Amino acid sequence: MEGIVRVSPRETYEKVKAGQAMLVCAYESDARFEKFRLEGAISFNDFKVRFKEMPVMQEVIFYCN
């Protein structure tokens, strides 16, 4: 594992739009997810469900406000 790398909002948008990265809201609360939802993002709870089926090298970008 390479560790945590910060990416700019522009780079994040471009990667998510191109299908190169998954954008995940880091809040476990569905209410907070709805409040801070960004275009193309999935909830943390949805991420936990999908995690086992994700490709090993899938890039994941977490955000919180």
Helices and strands as residue ranges (DSSP letters): H 9-17, E 21-25, H 30-36, E 41-42, H 44-50, G 51-53, E 59-63
